[in-house]
């Protein structure tokens, strides 16, 4: 198939939710696979909740995921404008057409009258649909009430029978039209309701395929009736499963991060998040972890999605991220760490960021989000800091699952040696710590050449010379160089610190251990 036209139509009433980001991703993949067009449309018909800041965030998130669009904000084309608030004239034209064809009628029912109908239905234990009493008003009565200035909405005349539609990943859906009831398409203030606006947008934008969440299934029969009333072709529909947390409830803030920026602030890689969102409702094997966007557009089949709910598991995402990191080259990992550490403000104040990271990636992400919201500029690394990051990066590859793990693991490289009370006590309780540290410092100042191999030979010879167990020697050196008991490889870390810095740290620690 060629010439497929799809659209991604987020509502800018808040940040781009991961579920919406996945919808945008699926539309992008489908368009690219079928030589088609992706239109980005902003559904901002709720002015009380829509903001320009939310639109900017949506565009930024899509670009970070690598999703570009063929038409939409910033990319003009033949189907604009792309914000619903700028399309009022188009909607009025189609309302007039539907009025002229007899598919709409004015409804003068007040909120109180409609509430009375709802309560009566509730008392009779039946689902409420509008009674349609204004549909039966005569032309004279309608004109009289209109001339009197009575508020009125416009309702769509739902025909008798059933509405049936096929879904690209589901069984056919059939709805009795009596259960739909005549629905409002224009409010009393003249604004257009979603179901009409979205159909007019899709018709005028020549949309051929609608890929969206299955929470829209209930809207689809109403929209099909409008397509048919306009004599417009009905697009094909694919209602993808929604995202749920591990408790099988709709993914929300109570589950943790629900937007891309929060996940990347925790140190998750955007390409891993992107692949994870794709594979939530389809077969997956580990070879797919490192798939690029090009791989997805070539090999991922949106039409093979399972209709079952998609379970978003942060632990599995973290596992995937760790596997991806372990397959990265040294240079690429170093570059990603430099960019990440810059974003979280590490280079400006390593100790402060290390303290925040000690509370966990989510706490660190919250601090980053607060700083970014306040537009606090990030501190770029010095040449020395950037170089050290790239030197240390390969040392932590096997020990980190997200980039944030680098900070508590290797933050000591970037700040003066410091000890917590617990670390000080551990050092003091380590057998022969003072002697180990002093002997090792002297050896490091003299060892030649300065290499990991020479340092390892020096350190491995210390237990016999000091008549200590290797475990005690290694523990003392690890604590002495870093102030913490968990570090990257001991020999590699001493080498990365450099001769003078490594020896000075061990000498400083020896005075504490003595």
SVG drawing of the C-alpha trace seen along z (x, -y; Angstrom):
<svg xmlns="http://www.w3.org/2000/svg" viewBox="-45 -37 104 51">
<polyline fill="none" stroke="black" stroke-width="0.4" points="0.0,0.0 1.1,-3.5 -0.3,-7.0 -1.5,-6.2 -2.2,-9.3 -2.2,-9.0 -2.4,-11.7 -1.2,-12.1 -3.5,-14.4 -2.4,-15.1 -4.3,-17.4 -2.1,-20.0 -3.7,-19.9 -0.5,-18.6 2.7,-16.9 2.9,-14.2 2.0,-11.0 4.0,-7.8 0.8,-6.3 0.4,-9.2 4.0,-9.1 3.5,-5.5 0.5,-6.4 2.7,-9.0 5.4,-6.4 3.1,-3.8 1.6,-6.4 5.2,-7.4 6.2,-3.8 3.0,-3.1 3.5,-6.2 7.1,-5.4 6.4,-1.8 3.7,-2.6 5.3,-5.5 2.7,-7.8 2.2,-11.0 2.2,-11.7 0.2,-14.8 0.7,-16.3 -2.5,-18.0 -3.0,-19.8 -6.5,-19.2 -6.7,-22.3 -10.5,-22.9 -10.4,-23.1 -8.9,-26.6 -9.2,-26.5 -6.8,-23.6 -4.6,-23.9 -1.3,-25.8 1.4,-26.8 3.9,-25.4 2.3,-22.0 2.4,-22.2 6.1,-23.1 6.7,-20.0 4.8,-17.8 6.9,-18.9 10.1,-18.5 9.3,-15.0 8.5,-13.8 11.7,-15.3 13.7,-13.6 12.2,-10.3 13.2,-10.9 9.7,-11.3 9.3,-13.9 6.1,-14.8 5.4,-15.6 2.8,-18.3 2.0,-20.1 3.4,-22.8 6.6,-24.2 6.0,-22.1 3.3,-23.8 1.5,-21.8 -1.8,-21.7 -3.9,-20.5 -3.3,-23.3 -4.0,-25.0 -3.0,-22.3 -4.5,-23.6 -8.2,-23.1 -8.6,-26.6 -7.5,-27.9 -10.0,-25.8 -13.3,-27.4 -14.3,-28.6 -13.8,-25.0 -16.1,-23.6 -18.8,-26.1 -18.8,-25.2 -19.4,-21.5 -22.0,-22.3 -23.9,-24.3 -23.7,-21.3 -25.0,-18.9 -27.8,-21.3 -28.8,-21.7 -28.8,-17.9 -31.1,-17.5 -28.5,-15.6 -28.5,-18.1 -31.2,-19.8 -31.3,-22.4 -31.8,-21.2 -33.1,-23.7 -33.0,-21.3 -31.6,-22.9 -29.0,-21.2 -31.7,-20.7 -34.0,-18.9 -31.1,-16.6 -30.2,-15.9 -33.8,-14.9 -33.6,-12.4 -30.4,-11.0 -31.9,-10.5 -35.0,-8.9 -32.8,-6.4 -30.8,-5.7 -33.9,-5.1 -35.1,-2.6 -31.6,-1.0 -31.0,-1.6 -28.3,-3.4 -29.3,-7.0 -29.4,-8.3 -31.0,-11.5 -34.7,-11.1 -34.7,-13.1 -37.6,-15.3 -36.3,-18.4 -35.9,-16.3 -39.7,-16.3 -40.1,-20.1 -41.9,-21.7 -40.2,-24.3 -42.4,-27.1 -41.6,-26.1 -37.9,-26.0 -38.0,-29.5 -40.0,-30.9 -37.6,-29.7 -34.6,-30.7 -36.0,-34.2 -36.6,-34.4 -32.8,-33.8 -33.1,-30.5 -29.7,-28.8 -29.4,-25.8 -27.0,-23.1 -26.9,-21.2 -27.4,-17.4 -26.8,-14.8 -29.7,-12.7 -28.7,-9.1 -30.5,-6.8 -32.1,-3.5 -30.1,-0.3 -26.6,0.7 -23.1,-0.7 -20.5,1.8 -16.8,1.3 -13.7,3.4 -10.6,2.9 -7.1,3.7 -6.2,5.8 -9.6,6.7 -12.8,8.5 -15.5,6.4 -17.3,4.0 -21.1,3.7 -23.1,1.1 -26.9,0.7 -27.6,-2.9 -30.4,-3.1 -27.7,-2.9 -25.9,-5.9 -28.7,-8.4 -28.6,-11.8 -25.4,-13.4 -24.3,-17.0 -21.9,-18.3 -22.0,-22.0 -22.3,-23.6 -24.6,-26.4 -21.6,-28.8 -21.0,-27.8 -17.9,-25.7 -17.5,-22.3 -17.5,-19.1 -14.7,-16.6 -16.5,-14.0 -17.4,-16.4 -14.2,-18.3 -12.1,-15.2 -14.1,-13.9 -14.0,-17.2 -10.2,-17.3 -9.7,-13.8 -11.9,-14.4 -10.3,-17.7 -6.8,-16.2 -7.5,-13.1 -6.7,-10.8 -6.9,-7.1 -5.9,-5.3 -6.7,-6.3 -4.3,-4.7 -5.2,-5.6 -5.9,-4.2 -8.7,-1.8 -10.3,-4.3 -11.6,-5.9 -13.6,-2.8 -16.7,-4.2 -16.3,-7.4 -15.8,-5.5 -19.5,-4.6 -20.5,-8.3 -17.7,-9.4 -18.6,-6.8 -22.1,-8.1 -20.8,-11.6 -18.5,-10.4 -21.5,-8.7 -23.7,-11.8 -21.0,-13.8 -20.7,-11.2 -17.0,-10.9 -14.9,-7.7 -14.5,-6.1 -10.9,-5.5 -9.5,-2.2 -9.2,-2.1 -6.6,-0.5 -7.4,-0.9 -4.2,0.0 -4.2,1.2 -3.7,-1.3 -0.8,-1.4 -1.3,0.1 0.9,0.3 1.9,3.6 -1.2,3.4 -3.2,3.5 -4.6,0.0 -4.3,-2.7 -0.7,-4.2 -0.7,-7.3 1.6,-9.3 1.0,-6.9 3.1,-4.4 6.1,-6.8 7.4,-8.4 4.7,-8.8 6.5,-11.1 9.7,-10.7 11.6,-13.6 11.1,-12.0 12.5,-8.7 15.5,-10.2 16.2,-12.3 16.5,-9.0 19.2,-8.0 17.1,-5.8 18.2,-6.1 15.6,-7.4 16.2,-4.7 15.5,-2.0 12.3,-3.7 11.2,-4.0 11.8,-0.3 10.2,0.7 7.0,-1.2 6.9,0.6 7.3,4.1 4.9,3.9 2.1,5.5 3.9,7.8 6.4,10.6 9.9,9.7 13.3,11.2 16.6,9.7 18.0,9.1 15.4,6.3 16.8,4.3 19.3,2.4 16.9,1.8 17.2,-1.7 14.3,-3.8 15.3,-2.6 15.0,1.0 11.6,0.3 10.3,-1.3 11.6,1.6 10.6,4.6 8.1,3.6 4.5,4.5 1.9,2.3 -0.9,4.6 0.4,7.5 -0.2,5.8 -2.1,7.8 -5.3,6.1 -4.7,7.1 -3.7,4.3 0.0,3.4 1.7,3.6 4.4,1.0 7.0,2.5 9.7,0.1 11.9,3.0 11.9,4.6 12.6,1.2 15.6,0.7 16.8,4.2 16.6,3.5 18.5,0.2 21.2,2.0 21.6,4.6 21.7,1.7 24.5,-0.1 26.6,3.1 26.5,3.3 27.6,-0.4 31.1,-1.2 33.4,-3.2 33.2,-6.4 29.4,-6.4 28.9,-5.6 31.2,-8.4 29.4,-10.9 26.0,-9.9 27.3,-10.1 28.7,-13.6 25.4,-14.8 23.4,-13.2 25.7,-14.5 25.5,-18.0 21.7,-17.9 21.4,-16.9 23.8,-19.6 26.5,-17.2 29.5,-19.1 28.4,-22.3 28.2,-20.6 29.1,-16.9 28.7,-16.5 25.1,-18.0 24.0,-15.9 25.6,-12.8 23.5,-13.5 20.3,-13.8 21.1,-10.6 21.6,-8.7 17.8,-8.9 17.3,-7.1 16.9,-7.9 13.2,-9.1 14.3,-11.6 17.1,-12.8 14.7,-13.1 12.3,-15.2 15.1,-17.6 16.1,-17.8 12.5,-18.5 12.2,-21.2 15.4,-22.9 14.4,-22.6 10.9,-24.1 12.7,-27.0 14.9,-27.3 18.1,-27.0 21.0,-26.7 23.1,-23.5 26.8,-23.8 28.9,-22.5 31.9,-20.3 35.4,-21.5 37.7,-19.8 39.2,-17.8 35.8,-16.7 34.6,-15.6 37.9,-13.7 37.6,-12.0 34.0,-11.0 35.0,-9.2 37.9,-7.5 35.6,-6.2 32.7,-5.3 34.1,-1.8 34.8,-1.0 31.1,-1.3 29.5,0.3 28.9,3.7 27.6,2.1 25.0,-0.4 21.5,0.1 20.7,-3.6 23.0,-6.5 22.0,-7.9 23.7,-4.9 27.0,-6.4 26.7,-9.2 26.7,-7.2 29.1,-4.6 31.7,-7.0 30.9,-10.5 33.9,-10.3 36.2,-10.8 35.0,-14.3 35.1,-15.7 37.5,-15.7 37.7,-12.6 35.0,-12.5 33.8,-9.9 30.4,-9.3 30.3,-8.2 29.6,-4.7 32.5,-4.6 34.8,-6.0 33.8,-3.3 34.3,-0.6 37.8,-1.9 38.7,-2.0 37.4,1.5 39.4,2.9 42.3,5.0 45.7,3.3 44.0,0.4 46.5,-2.3 49.5,-0.2 47.9,0.9 47.0,-2.6 50.5,-4.0 52.3,-1.2 50.0,-1.4 50.4,-5.2 54.2,-4.9 54.1,-2.1 51.8,-4.1 54.2,-7.1 57.0,-4.8 55.3,-2.2 56.4,-2.2 54.9,-2.3 51.6,-3.9 49.2,-1.2 46.4,0.9 48.7,4.0 51.4,2.4 48.9,1.2 47.3,4.7 50.7,6.3 51.6,3.8 48.2,4.3 48.2,8.1 51.6,8.2 50.5,6.3 48.7,9.0 51.8,11.2 54.1,8.3 51.8,7.0 50.7,10.5 47.0,9.5 44.1,11.2 43.5,10.0 39.9,9.1 41.1,6.6 43.7,5.0 41.2,4.5 38.5,3.2 41.0,0.7 42.1,-0.6 38.6,-0.8 37.4,-2.8 40.6,-4.8 40.5,-6.0 36.7,-6.7 35.2,-7.0 32.7,-4.2 32.7,-0.4 31.2,0.0 33.2,-1.3 34.2,-0.4 37.2,2.0 39.8,1.2 42.9,1.3 41.2,-0.6 39.9,-3.2 43.3,-3.9 44.7,-4.2 41.9,-6.6 42.5,-8.9 46.1,-9.3 49.3,-8.8 49.3,-11.9 45.6,-12.0 45.4,-8.3 48.4,-8.4 47.2,-11.6 43.8,-10.1 45.3,-7.0 47.7,-9.1 44.7,-11.2 42.8,-8.0 45.8,-6.5 45.7,-9.3 42.0,-8.6 42.6,-4.9 45.5,-5.4"/>
</svg>
